[in-house]
Amino acid sequence: MLSSKVEDPWSSLIRVVEIYRRKIMTYSKLTPSIYHPMRENKWTGTNWSKVEKTIENLQHRITKATEKGEHRKVRNLQRLLIRSFSARLKAVRIVAQEN
């Protein structure tokens, strides 16, 4: 026998969006930001130790993949490093300190 209760199609969509939003919020709390907690997302609020640690981790992974001969992984990690926000921040910082 069919259920006599008819569910509004929007309510199921709203439920899915709410679940997705909770997952994103949980993930964003787990992944540390490169900015200090109570500061704005500005140059002065950047946590440079975290930026440098992120870059070091990627460089270490590239070294390990090179030693193992995993050339595709090396290429992908290099691309990830070049396009990472942390690497861009550090590059700008180095150039800004030279001048």
C-alpha positions in Angstrom: 0.0 0.0 0.0 1.3 3.4 -0.9 1.9 6.0 1.7 -0.8 8.7 1.8 1.7 11.3 2.8 3.0 13.2 -0.2 6.4 14.8 0.4 7.2 18.2 -1.1 10.1 17.9 -3.6 11.7 21.0 -2.2 11.9 19.6 1.3 14.1 16.7 0.2 16.3 19.2 -1.7 16.6 21.4 1.3 17.5 18.4 3.4 20.3 17.4 1.0 21.7 21.0 0.9 21.6 21.2 4.7 23.6 17.9 5.0 26.1 19.1 2.5 26.5 22.4 4.3 27.1 20.6 7.6 29.8 18.5 6.0 31.5 21.6 4.6 31.4 23.3 8.0 32.8 20.2 9.7 35.6 20.0 7.1 36.5 23.7 7.4 36.8 23.3 11.2 39.2 20.4 10.7 41.5 22.0 8.2 43.6 24.7 9.7 43.6 28.0 7.9 46.8 29.8 7.0 45.5 32.9 8.8 45.6 33.5 12.5 42.3 32.7 14.2 41.0 36.1 15.2 42.5 38.2 12.4 41.3 39.2 9.0 42.4 37.5 5.9 45.2 40.0 5.3 48.9 40.0 4.8 49.5 40.8 8.5 47.3 38.0 9.7 49.1 35.3 7.8 50.5 32.4 9.8 53.9 32.1 8.1 55.0 29.1 10.0 51.9 27.2 8.7 52.6 28.5 5.1 56.2 27.3 5.2 55.2 23.9 6.8 52.7 23.3 4.0 55.4 24.0 1.4 57.9 21.8 3.2 55.5 18.9 3.3 54.8 19.2 -0.4 58.6 19.4 -1.2 59.2 16.3 1.0 56.5 14.4 -0.8 58.1 15.3 -4.1 61.5 14.1 -2.9 60.0 10.8 -1.7 58.1 10.2 -5.0 61.3 11.0 -7.0 63.3 8.5 -4.9 60.6 5.8 -5.7 60.6 6.7 -9.4 56.9 7.7 -9.4 57.3 10.2 -12.2 53.6 10.9 -12.7 53.1 11.6 -9.0 56.2 13.9 -9.0 54.7 15.9 -11.9 51.3 16.1 -10.1 52.8 17.2 -6.8 55.0 19.8 -8.6 51.9 21.2 -10.2 50.1 21.2 -6.9 53.0 23.1 -5.3 53.2 25.7 -8.1 49.5 26.4 -7.9 49.2 26.3 -4.1 48.2 29.5 -2.3 51.0 29.0 0.2 53.7 28.9 -2.5 52.3 32.1 -4.0 52.3 33.8 -0.6 55.9 32.8 0.1 57.0 33.9 -3.4 55.5 37.3 -2.9 57.0 37.6 0.6 60.5 36.8 -0.8 60.2 39.4 -3.5 58.8 42.0 -1.2 61.6 41.5 1.3 64.3 41.9 -1.3 63.0 45.3 -2.4 
